[in-house]
Amino acid sequence: MMNAARSKKPVLMVHDGGVDDYLSTALLLTMEHLQVLGIVVTPADCYIEPAVGATRKLLDLMGRSDLTVAESTVRGLNPFPRLFRRDTFTVDHLPILNQADAPQTPLAAETGQAFMARVLHEAPEQVTILCTGPLSTIAAALELNPSVEYKIRKIVWMGGALNVPGNVDKVTEGGQDGSAEWNSFWDPAATARIWQTDIPLTICPLDITNNVPVTSAFVRAIARSRQFPLSDFAGQCYALVTHQDYFFWDVLTTAYLGRPDLFELKDWETAVIPTGPSQGRTVVQPGGRKVRALHKVDTEKFYEYILEQWRR
Ligand SMILES: [Ca+2]
């Protein structure tokens, strides 16, 4: 048993409290070949108190109150729209997450960035970081302890837009040209900081997520498994977002850790625009920073995979 536990690859997750982020957490924790070292929440696409609460309750639901949740205190330059962020309150109040009086999963006393720096420092081997929100908490952890850069095996990040437009709205975000993706735009300096490191980056940009929508048919397919608590939870979460154009952003990124065989990857040389109307844009630039991008996915097999993983 001990050896089996040791052979599991260590992963630290940092999410930012969107509907997609809880479902990514729920998917990650079904992967038996990985050892999850903790979940950090960045106060970006959420309100942080309900985001931390919902995360702790979800870990309880999955029988993983042995893990610790940590609250990052970083701040982004460009706040997410309130309309996106308010879903956090709904998820935190879902009946399936509120069957007990209080969450059992502990909340770290230290900040999320300090927790991340410490967990990386103490890890006996290199750790993969799964990041389904802005890169700011990782940048802050590197600021606290620059040496932990070499404890990061790679960062698997939902973010960026390479050869497609971004998803920052030109109208609501006045002065922007719409070329940036939100996780990058929230804190362009943090994206640029991570681009300066030697850490291998595998990104899941809008180029691929644009092809993997959350469809009504998919939500109805989950409903047919609703006797399973996790399927029920996922179905309720997706029901919240079917009124808008919603894609498997974070969940697709997370699925790569479980089923890399479903993906085709492509390497790019890139740069990050740190300021101005394109701030946060990840642009293809020959001679620039190498990143590996998820390029194509077998969409039907991806849908089948997550339906199966959540059937528990
Ligand atoms: Ca997210």
Boltz pocket constraint, residues with backbone or C-beta under 6 A from the ligand:
constraints:
  - pocket:
      binder: B
      contacts: [[A, 15], [A, 16], [A, 17], [A, 18], [A, 20], [A, 21], [A, 45], [A, 132], [A, 133], [A, 250]]
      max_distance: 6.0
